[in-house]
């Protein structure tokens, strides 16, 4: 199983537990409540899948705040989307060359793939923390994320993907160190 499919499965597990009355809950990703974070995932998810196929996918609106994709069966759409992301990145060719998320900015495919693993994992934690779900992530996924995020954290901050680092002890669990790198407080509640 790939790190990307493991991260997608973690998000799917959290999505299965979210109730409609939790959609207004605040998340550690301060710009989003649960509904807005699900909307964010539904908005950008097709582009993440398209990046694996080296295809440009048109956005459903100019910005994610211009559209509410959480109406109706948002959970079913998110689960289908996670499957699409996983399958689009399954072939070895997805990890070769360059790709983009439908923007003119091309990145090496392994860098993009690693960013997607991080995006799915960290947002899974955001949703789990906001809804009281206990998220268990495998050690090999966390080791992979730790290495890839440390390597690209400054670039991620410059791109606006991460907030200012939250300092955590060097001997903290791997997930806490990863969260701190992305600007999240692992003790958030």
MODELLER restraints for C-alpha pairs under 7 A, 6 or more apart:
rsr = mdl.restraints
at = mdl.atoms
rsr.add(forms.Gaussian(group=physical.xy_distance, feature=features.Distance(at['CA:3:A'], at['CA:117:A']), mean=6.68, stdev=0.5))
rsr.add(forms.Gaussian(group=physical.xy_distance, feature=features.Distance(at['CA:3:A'], at['CA:141:A']), mean=5.75, stdev=0.5))
rsr.add(forms.Gaussian(group=physical.xy_distance, feature=features.Distance(at['CA:4:A'], at['CA:86:A']), mean=6.51, stdev=0.5))
rsr.add(forms.Gaussian(group=physical.xy_distance, feature=features.Distance(at['CA:4:A'], at['CA:117:A']), mean=5.02, stdev=0.5))
rsr.add(forms.Gaussian(group=physical.xy_distance, feature=features.Distance(at['CA:5:A'], at['CA:86:A']), mean=5.42, stdev=0.5))
rsr.add(forms.Gaussian(group=physical.xy_distance, feature=features.Distance(at['CA:7:A'], at['CA:117:A']), mean=6.00, stdev=0.5))
rsr.add(forms.Gaussian(group=physical.xy_distance, feature=features.Distance(at['CA:7:A'], at['CA:120:A']), mean=5.71, stdev=0.5))
rsr.add(forms.Gaussian(group=physical.xy_distance, feature=features.Distance(at['CA:7:A'], at['CA:121:A']), mean=5.19, stdev=0.5))
rsr.add(forms.Gaussian(group=physical.xy_distance, feature=features.Distance(at['CA:8:A'], at['CA:82:A']), mean=5.76, stdev=0.5))
rsr.add(forms.Gaussian(group=physical.xy_distance, feature=features.Distance(at['CA:8:A'], at['CA:120:A']), mean=6.25, stdev=0.5))
rsr.add(forms.Gaussian(group=physical.xy_distance, feature=features.Distance(at['CA:10:A'], at['CA:124:A']), mean=6.56, stdev=0.5))
rsr.add(forms.Gaussian(group=physical.xy_distance, feature=features.Distance(at['CA:11:A'], at['CA:120:A']), mean=6.57, stdev=0.5))
rsr.add(forms.Gaussian(group=physical.xy_distance, feature=features.Distance(at['CA:11:A'], at['CA:124:A']), mean=4.80, stdev=0.5))
rsr.add(forms.Gaussian(group=physical.xy_distance, feature=features.Distance(at['CA:12:A'], at['CA:79:A']), mean=6.05, stdev=0.5))
rsr.add(forms.Gaussian(group=physical.xy_distance, feature=features.Distance(at['CA:14:A'], at['CA:124:A']), mean=6.67, stdev=0.5))
rsr.add(forms.Gaussian(group=physical.xy_distance, feature=features.Distance(at['CA:14:A'], at['CA:127:A']), mean=6.96, stdev=0.5))
rsr.add(forms.Gaussian(group=physical.xy_distance, feature=features.Distance(at['CA:14:A'], at['CA:128:A']), mean=6.08, stdev=0.5))
rsr.add(forms.Gaussian(group=physical.xy_distance, feature=features.Distance(at['CA:14:A'], at['CA:133:A']), mean=6.75, stdev=0.5))
rsr.add(forms.Gaussian(group=physical.xy_distance, feature=features.Distance(at['CA:15:A'], at['CA:75:A']), mean=6.47, stdev=0.5))
rsr.add(forms.Gaussian(group=physical.xy_distance, feature=features.Distance(at['CA:18:A'], at['CA:131:A']), mean=6.74, stdev=0.5))
rsr.add(forms.Gaussian(group=physical.xy_distance, feature=features.Distance(at['CA:22:A'], at['CA:131:A']), mean=6.41, stdev=0.5))
rsr.add(forms.Gaussian(group=physical.xy_distance, feature=features.Distance(at['CA:23:A'], at['CA:33:A']), mean=6.96, stdev=0.5))
rsr.add(forms.Gaussian(group=physical.xy_distance, feature=features.Distance(at['CA:23:A'], at['CA:34:A']), mean=4.75, stdev=0.5))
rsr.add(forms.Gaussian(group=physical.xy_distance, feature=features.Distance(at['CA:23:A'], at['CA:35:A']), mean=4.68, stdev=0.5))
rsr.add(forms.Gaussian(group=physical.xy_distance, feature=features.Distance(at['CA:24:A'], at['CA:33:A']), mean=5.76, stdev=0.5))
rsr.add(forms.Gaussian(group=physical.xy_distance, feature=features.Distance(at['CA:24:A'], at['CA:34:A']), mean=5.91, stdev=0.5))
rsr.add(forms.Gaussian(group=physical.xy_distance, feature=features.Distance(at['CA:24:A'], at['CA:35:A']), mean=6.22, stdev=0.5))
rsr.add(forms.Gaussian(group=physical.xy_distance, feature=features.Distance(at['CA:25:A'], at['CA:33:A']), mean=5.49, stdev=0.5))
rsr.add(forms.Gaussian(group=physical.xy_distance, feature=features.Distance(at['CA:25:A'], at['CA:34:A']), mean=5.66, stdev=0.5))
rsr.add(forms.Gaussian(group=physical.xy_distance, feature=features.Distance(at['CA:25:A'], at['CA:130:A']), mean=6.08, stdev=0.5))
rsr.add(forms.Gaussian(group=physical.xy_distance, feature=features.Distance(at['CA:26:A'], at['CA:32:A']), mean=6.82, stdev=0.5))
rsr.add(forms.Gaussian(group=physical.xy_distance, feature=features.Distance(at['CA:26:A'], at['CA:33:A']), mean=4.32, stdev=0.5))
rsr.add(forms.Gaussian(group=physical.xy_distance, feature=features.Distance(at['CA:26:A'], at['CA:34:A']), mean=6.34, stdev=0.5))
rsr.add(forms.Gaussian(group=physical.xy_distance, feature=features.Distance(at['CA:26:A'], at['CA:130:A']), mean=6.07, stdev=0.5))
rsr.add(forms.Gaussian(group=physical.xy_distance, feature=features.Distance(at['CA:27:A'], at['CA:33:A']), mean=5.25, stdev=0.5))
rsr.add(forms.Gaussian(group=physical.xy_distance, feature=features.Distance(at['CA:27:A'], at['CA:34:A']), mean=6.24, stdev=0.5))
rsr.add(forms.Gaussian(group=physical.xy_distance, feature=features.Distance(at['CA:27:A'], at['CA:126:A']), mean=5.70, stdev=0.5))
rsr.add(forms.Gaussian(group=physical.xy_distance, feature=features.Distance(at['CA:27:A'], at['CA:127:A']), mean=6.59, stdev=0.5))
rsr.add(forms.Gaussian(group=physical.xy_distance, feature=features.Distance(at['CA:27:A'], at['CA:129:A']), mean=6.96, stdev=0.5))
rsr.add(forms.Gaussian(group=physical.xy_distance, feature=features.Distance(at['CA:27:A'], at['CA:130:A']), mean=4.88, stdev=0.5))
rsr.add(forms.Gaussian(group=physical.xy_distance, feature=features.Distance(at['CA:28:A'], at['CA:126:A']), mean=5.60, stdev=0.5))
rsr.add(forms.Gaussian(group=physical.xy_distance, feature=features.Distance(at['CA:28:A'], at['CA:184:A']), mean=6.47, stdev=0.5))
rsr.add(forms.Gaussian(group=physical.xy_distance, feature=features.Distance(at['CA:28:A'], at['CA:188:A']), mean=6.46, stdev=0.5))
rsr.add(forms.Gaussian(group=physical.xy_distance, feature=features.Distance(at['CA:29:A'], at['CA:126:A']), mean=6.39, stdev=0.5))
rsr.add(forms.Gaussian(group=physical.xy_distance, feature=features.Distance(at['CA:34:A'], at['CA:127:A']), mean=6.43, stdev=0.5))
rsr.add(forms.Gaussian(group=physical.xy_distance, feature=features.Distance(at['CA:35:A'], at['CA:70:A']), mean=6.78, stdev=0.5))
rsr.add(forms.Gaussian(group=physical.xy_distance, feature=features.Distance(at['CA:38:A'], at['CA:70:A']), mean=6.92, stdev=0.5))
rsr.add(forms.Gaussian(group=physical.xy_distance, feature=features.Distance(at['CA:39:A'], at['CA:68:A']), mean=6.39, stdev=0.5))
rsr.add(forms.Gaussian(group=physical.xy_distance, feature=features.Distance(at['CA:39:A'], at['CA:69:A']), mean=5.43, stdev=0.5))
rsr.add(forms.Gaussian(group=physical.xy_distance, feature=features.Distance(at['CA:39:A'], at['CA:70:A']), mean=5.81, stdev=0.5))
rsr.add(forms.Gaussian(group=physical.xy_distance, feature=features.Distance(at['CA:40:A'], at['CA:64:A']), mean=6.31, stdev=0.5))
rsr.add(forms.Gaussian(group=physical.xy_distance, feature=features.Distance(at['CA:42:A'], at['CA:69:A']), mean=6.54, stdev=0.5))
rsr.add(forms.Gaussian(group=physical.xy_distance, feature=features.Distance(at['CA:42:A'], at['CA:78:A']), mean=6.29, stdev=0.5))
rsr.add(forms.Gaussian(group=physical.xy_distance, feature=features.Distance(at['CA:43:A'], at['CA:60:A']), mean=6.95, stdev=0.5))
rsr.add(forms.Gaussian(group=physical.xy_distance, feature=features.Distance(at['CA:43:A'], at['CA:64:A']), mean=6.06, stdev=0.5))
rsr.add(forms.Gaussian(group=physical.xy_distance, feature=features.Distance(at['CA:45:A'], at['CA:81:A']), mean=6.43, stdev=0.5))
rsr.add(forms.Gaussian(group=physical.xy_distance, feature=features.Distance(at['CA:46:A'], at['CA:57:A']), mean=6.53, stdev=0.5))
rsr.add(forms.Gaussian(group=physical.xy_distance, feature=features.Distance(at['CA:46:A'], at['CA:81:A']), mean=6.92, stdev=0.5))
rsr.add(forms.Gaussian(group=physical.xy_distance, feature=features.Distance(at['CA:47:A'], at['CA:56:A']), mean=6.93, stdev=0.5))
rsr.add(forms.Gaussian(group=physical.xy_distance, feature=features.Distance(at['CA:47:A'], at['CA:57:A']), mean=5.45, stdev=0.5))
rsr.add(forms.Gaussian(group=physical.xy_distance, feature=features.Distance(at['CA:47:A'], at['CA:101:A']), mean=4.93, stdev=0.5))
rsr.add(forms.Gaussian(group=physical.xy_distance, feature=features.Distance(at['CA:47:A'], at['CA:102:A']), mean=6.22, stdev=0.5))
rsr.add(forms.Gaussian(group=physical.xy_distance, feature=features.Distance(at['CA:48:A'], at['CA:85:A']), mean=6.32, stdev=0.5))
rsr.add(forms.Gaussian(group=physical.xy_distance, feature=features.Distance(at['CA:48:A'], at['CA:101:A']), mean=5.98, stdev=0.5))
rsr.add(forms.Gaussian(group=physical.xy_distance, feature=features.Distance(at['CA:49:A'], at['CA:84:A']), mean=6.02, stdev=0.5))
rsr.add(forms.Gaussian(group=physical.xy_distance, feature=features.Distance(at['CA:49:A'], at['CA:85:A']), mean=4.15, stdev=0.5))
rsr.add(forms.Gaussian(group=physical.xy_distance, feature=features.Distance(at['CA:49:A'], at['CA:88:A']), mean=5.58, stdev=0.5))
rsr.add(forms.Gaussian(group=physical.xy_distance, feature=features.Distance(at['CA:50:A'], at['CA:56:A']), mean=5.94, stdev=0.5))
rsr.add(forms.Gaussian(group=physical.xy_distance, feature=features.Distance(at['CA:50:A'], at['CA:57:A']), mean=5.93, stdev=0.5))
rsr.add(forms.Gaussian(group=physical.xy_distance, feature=features.Distance(at['CA:50:A'], at['CA:101:A']), mean=6.93, stdev=0.5))
rsr.add(forms.Gaussian(group=physical.xy_distance, feature=features.Distance(at['CA:51:A'], at['CA:99:A']), mean=5.64, stdev=0.5))
rsr.add(forms.Gaussian(group=physical.xy_distance, feature=features.Distance(at['CA:51:A'], at['CA:100:A']), mean=5.48, stdev=0.5))
rsr.add(forms.Gaussian(group=physical.xy_distance, feature=features.Distance(at['CA:51:A'], at['CA:101:A']), mean=5.38, stdev=0.5))
rsr.add(forms.Gaussian(group=physical.xy_distance, feature=features.Distance(at['CA:52:A'], at['CA:88:A']), mean=4.92, stdev=0.5))
rsr.add(forms.Gaussian(group=physical.xy_distance, feature=features.Distance(at['CA:52:A'], at['CA:89:A']), mean=4.72, stdev=0.5))
rsr.add(forms.Gaussian(group=physical.xy_distance, feature=features.Distance(at['CA:52:A'], at['CA:94:A']), mean=4.88, stdev=0.5))
rsr.add(forms.Gaussian(group=physical.xy_distance, feature=features.Distance(at['CA:53:A'], at['CA:88:A']), mean=5.63, stdev=0.5))
rsr.add(forms.Gaussian(group=physical.xy_distance, feature=features.Distance(at['CA:53:A'], at['CA:94:A']), mean=6.19, stdev=0.5))
rsr.add(forms.Gaussian(group=physical.xy_distance, feature=features.Distance(at['CA:54:A'], at['CA:99:A']), mean=5.58, stdev=0.5))
rsr.add(forms.Gaussian(group=physical.xy_distance, feature=features.Distance(at['CA:56:A'], at['CA:101:A']), mean=6.74, stdev=0.5))
rsr.add(forms.Gaussian(group=physical.xy_distance, feature=features.Distance(at['CA:56:A'], at['CA:102:A']), mean=4.40, stdev=0.5))
rsr.add(forms.Gaussian(group=physical.xy_distance, feature=features.Distance(at['CA:57:A'], at['CA:102:A']), mean=5.86, stdev=0.5))
rsr.add(forms.Gaussian(group=physical.xy_distance, feature=features.Distance(at['CA:61:A'], at['CA:67:A']), mean=6.34, stdev=0.5))
rsr.add(forms.Gaussian(group=physical.xy_distance, feature=features.Distance(at['CA:94:A'], at['CA:109:A']), mean=6.82, stdev=0.5))
rsr.add(forms.Gaussian(group=physical.xy_distance, feature=features.Distance(at['CA:95:A'], at['CA:109:A']), mean=4.92, stdev=0.5))
rsr.add(forms.Gaussian(group=physical.xy_distance, feature=features.Distance(at['CA:95:A'], at['CA:110:A']), mean=5.15, stdev=0.5))
rsr.add(forms.Gaussian(group=physical.xy_distance, feature=features.Distance(at['CA:96:A'], at['CA:109:A']), mean=5.64, stdev=0.5))
rsr.add(forms.Gaussian(group=physical.xy_distance, feature=features.Distance(at['CA:96:A'], at['CA:110:A']), mean=6.95, stdev=0.5))
rsr.add(forms.Gaussian(group=physical.xy_distance, feature=features.Distance(at['CA:97:A'], at['CA:108:A']), mean=5.91, stdev=0.5))
rsr.add(forms.Gaussian(group=physical.xy_distance, feature=features.Distance(at['CA:97:A'], at['CA:109:A']), mean=5.73, stdev=0.5))
rsr.add(forms.Gaussian(group=physical.xy_distance, feature=features.Distance(at['CA:98:A'], at['CA:106:A']), mean=6.06, stdev=0.5))
rsr.add(forms.Gaussian(group=physical.xy_distance, feature=features.Distance(at['CA:98:A'], at['CA:107:A']), mean=5.33, stdev=0.5))
rsr.add(forms.Gaussian(group=physical.xy_distance, feature=features.Distance(at['CA:98:A'], at['CA:108:A']), mean=4.22, stdev=0.5))
rsr.add(forms.Gaussian(group=physical.xy_distance, feature=features.Distance(at['CA:98:A'], at['CA:109:A']), mean=4.77, stdev=0.5))
rsr.add(forms.Gaussian(group=physical.xy_distance, feature=features.Distance(at['CA:99:A'], at['CA:106:A']), mean=5.33, stdev=0.5))
rsr.add(forms.Gaussian(group=physical.xy_distance, feature=features.Distance(at['CA:99:A'], at['CA:107:A']), mean=5.61, stdev=0.5))
rsr.add(forms.Gaussian(group=physical.xy_distance, feature=features.Distance(at['CA:99:A'], at['CA:108:A']), mean=6.30, stdev=0.5))
rsr.add(forms.Gaussian(group=physical.xy_distance, feature=features.Distance(at['CA:99:A'], at['CA:109:A']), mean=5.40, stdev=0.5))
rsr.add(forms.Gaussian(group=physical.xy_distance, feature=features.Distance(at['CA:100:A'], at['CA:106:A']), mean=4.83, stdev=0.5))
rsr.add(forms.Gaussian(group=physical.xy_distance, feature=features.Distance(at['CA:100:A'], at['CA:107:A']), mean=6.17, stdev=0.5))
rsr.add(forms.Gaussian(group=physical.xy_distance, feature=features.Distance(at['CA:114:A'], at['CA:148:A']), mean=6.75, stdev=0.5))
rsr.add(forms.Gaussian(group=physical.xy_distance, feature=features.Distance(at['CA:118:A'], at['CA:145:A']), mean=6.40, stdev=0.5))
rsr.add(forms.Gaussian(group=physical.xy_distance, feature=features.Distance(at['CA:125:A'], at['CA:135:A']), mean=6.71, stdev=0.5))
rsr.add(forms.Gaussian(group=physical.xy_distance, feature=features.Distance(at['CA:128:A'], at['CA:134:A']), mean=6.48, stdev=0.5))
rsr.add(forms.Gaussian(group=physical.xy_distance, feature=features.Distance(at['CA:128:A'], at['CA:135:A']), mean=6.28, stdev=0.5))
rsr.add(forms.Gaussian(group=physical.xy_distance, feature=features.Distance(at['CA:142:A'], at['CA:174:A']), mean=6.19, stdev=0.5))
rsr.add(forms.Gaussian(group=physical.xy_distance, feature=features.Distance(at['CA:142:A'], at['CA:175:A']), mean=6.37, stdev=0.5))
rsr.add(forms.Gaussian(group=physical.xy_distance, feature=features.Distance(at['CA:146:A'], at['CA:174:A']), mean=6.86, stdev=0.5))
rsr.add(forms.Gaussian(group=physical.xy_distance, feature=features.Distance(at['CA:146:A'], at['CA:178:A']), mean=5.87, stdev=0.5))
rsr.add(forms.Gaussian(group=physical.xy_distance, feature=features.Distance(at['CA:153:A'], at['CA:181:A']), mean=6.99, stdev=0.5))
rsr.add(forms.Gaussian(group=physical.xy_distance, feature=features.Distance(at['CA:156:A'], at['CA:162:A']), mean=5.90, stdev=0.5))
rsr.add(forms.Gaussian(group=physical.xy_distance, feature=features.Distance(at['CA:157:A'], at['CA:163:A']), mean=6.39, stdev=0.5))
rsr.add(forms.Gaussian(group=physical.xy_distance, feature=features.Distance(at['CA:162:A'], at['CA:182:A']), mean=4.64, stdev=0.5))
rsr.add(forms.Gaussian(group=physical.xy_distance, feature=features.Distance(at['CA:162:A'], at['CA:183:A']), mean=5.85, stdev=0.5))
rsr.add(forms.Gaussian(group=physical.xy_distance, feature=features.Distance(at['CA:163:A'], at['CA:182:A']), mean=5.86, stdev=0.5))
rsr.add(forms.Gaussian(group=physical.xy_distance, feature=features.Distance(at['CA:163:A'], at['CA:183:A']), mean=4.33, stdev=0.5))
rsr.add(forms.Gaussian(group=physical.xy_distance, feature=features.Distance(at['CA:164:A'], at['CA:183:A']), mean=4.94, stdev=0.5))
rsr.add(forms.Gaussian(group=physical.xy_distance, feature=features.Distance(at['CA:165:A'], at['CA:180:A']), mean=5.54, stdev=0.5))
rsr.add(forms.Gaussian(group=physical.xy_distance, feature=features.Distance(at['CA:165:A'], at['CA:181:A']), mean=4.94, stdev=0.5))
rsr.add(forms.Gaussian(group=physical.xy_distance, feature=features.Distance(at['CA:165:A'], at['CA:182:A']), mean=6.19, stdev=0.5))
rsr.add(forms.Gaussian(group=physical.xy_distance, feature=features.Distance(at['CA:165:A'], at['CA:183:A']), mean=4.47, stdev=0.5))
rsr.add(forms.Gaussian(group=physical.xy_distance, feature=features.Distance(at['CA:166:A'], at['CA:180:A']), mean=4.43, stdev=0.5))
rsr.add(forms.Gaussian(group=physical.xy_distance, feature=features.Distance(at['CA:166:A'], at['CA:181:A']), mean=6.45, stdev=0.5))
rsr.add(forms.Gaussian(group=physical.xy_distance, feature=features.Distance(at['CA:166:A'], at['CA:183:A']), mean=5.20, stdev=0.5))
rsr.add(forms.Gaussian(group=physical.xy_distance, feature=features.Distance(at['CA:166:A'], at['CA:184:A']), mean=6.20, stdev=0.5))
rsr.add(forms.Gaussian(group=physical.xy_distance, feature=features.Distance(at['CA:166:A'], at['CA:185:A']), mean=6.06, stdev=0.5))
rsr.add(forms.Gaussian(group=physical.xy_distance, feature=features.Distance(at['CA:167:A'], at['CA:180:A']), mean=5.95, stdev=0.5))
rsr.add(forms.Gaussian(group=physical.xy_distance, feature=features.Distance(at['CA:168:A'], at['CA:177:A']), mean=6.20, stdev=0.5))
rsr.add(forms.Gaussian(group=physical.xy_distance, feature=features.Distance(at['CA:168:A'], at['CA:180:A']), mean=6.27, stdev=0.5))
rsr.add(forms.Gaussian(group=physical.xy_distance, feature=features.Distance(at['CA:176:A'], at['CA:186:A']), mean=5.25, stdev=0.5))
rsr.add(forms.Gaussian(group=physical.xy_distance, feature=features.Distance(at['CA:179:A'], at['CA:185:A']), mean=6.67, stdev=0.5))
rsr.add(forms.Gaussian(group=physical.xy_distance, feature=features.Distance(at['CA:179:A'], at['CA:186:A']), mean=6.05, stdev=0.5))
rsr.add(forms.Gaussian(group=physical.xy_distance, feature=features.Distance(at['CA:180:A'], at['CA:186:A']), mean=6.69, stdev=0.5))
